[in-house]
Amino acid sequence: MRSRKILVVDPNADARQALCALLQSLGHKVDSAGNLDDALQQVQSSAPELVICETTLDDAETGFDLARQLRGRSIYLLAYSGGDHREQRALAEDAGFHNYLSKPSTVRDFRLMFEAWDETEAKDV
């Protein structure tokens, strides 16, 4: 698994920090944001390869809104949610997310996601 530049977007500071620490322990460079506006600024300034986004950001904005705004860019979009997984997965796909992980996820879940992404990229070359 190669090192990636990742942006974690989650309004819950504790959850955001925990996920950032997990991803850093896997060798990735990680930035974070707590809301849609900060996430869009981070995308512009740090050009992440991967955005991992909680689907619920606040009352007015969602991770689905962020995915719709980032769709079509060269960024892998991962929805990360503790909500109703069947409904969330469908909404995530419609919004433009490439993959979906449910909370809580293990280190193994993230490693498998990265391995699958690496394989997909290798096939595209």
N, C-alpha and C positions, 0 to 999 in steps of 0.2 A: 504494500500500500504506500503510495507516494504522499508526500506532505502537500496539503492544500491550504489555500487562503480562504477562510470561512468567516461569515457574518452570522451571529446568533441573534435572533430577534424574539424577545419575550418580555412582556410587561412585568413579570414577577422577577425581581432582582435576585432572589435566592436561587430560583430555578435557572436563570440566565447564567449566574456565576458558576453553578454546579456543572452545567453543560459545557461552558467554556473550559473549565478545569479538566473535564473528561477529554474533550477534544485536544487540548494542549498536551495531555499525557500521551496521546496517540501520535504526537509529533506535528500537529497542525498549528498554523498561525491563525489566531482567532481574535476578531473584534466583536463588539456587541452593541445592541441598541434596544431601547425599551418601547419604542413606538414607531409608527409608520414614517413620520417626518425624519426622525433620526436615522432610521434604516435607509431611507432614500439618500440622505447626505453621506452615510457611510459607503453606500454602493458607489456614489460618485467619487469619493475621495480615496477609497482603498481597493476598488475593483475586485471584489471577492469572486472566487470560482464557484462557491457554494453559499447559498443563503438557507439557513435552517430557521424556520419561522413558526412560532406558536400561531395557531389559527385564530385565537381570540386575543385581540390587542387592547381594545377598549370599547366603550359603547358605540362610538361613531366609526371606528376603523377596524378592519380585520386583516389577518394574514392573507386572506383571499384577495383583498384590495391590493396588497403589496405584490402578490404573484401576478395579478392582472397588469400592474404597471411595469413589472420586470419581464413579462413574457416576451419572447423573441430575442432577448439578449443572450449572450454566451455565458449564462449563469445557471448552474444546476440548482433547482428549487426543491427543497425538502420541507413538507408540512410536518409539524411536530405537535401533536395534540393529545389531550386527555379526554376529549369529548366523545360523543357517540360515534364510534369508529366507522360504522357502515355509512352513515350520513356524511361524516367529515371526509371520508375518502372520496366519495363521489363529488362533493363540492370542491375538494382540493384538485382533483383531476380537471374539472371544468374550469377552474381558475388558472390552470397552467402549471401546477406543481408537477414535478417529474416523479416524485416518490412521496411516501407517507410513512411515518413511524409514529406509533402510539406511545404515550407516556404511561408508565415509566418504561424506558428502553434500557437495555444493558449495553455494556461495552461491545459484547459480541454482536448485538443488533447493528450497532454503528459500523463495526468492522465489516460485516456482511454487506451493508449498504455501500461502503467505500469499494469493496472488492467488485461488486456488481457494476458500479459506476466505472471503475478502471477497465473492466472487461468490455463494457459498452464503448468506451472511448477507443480501445484497441481495435475493435471491429470497424469503427468509423474511419480509421486511418488508412 
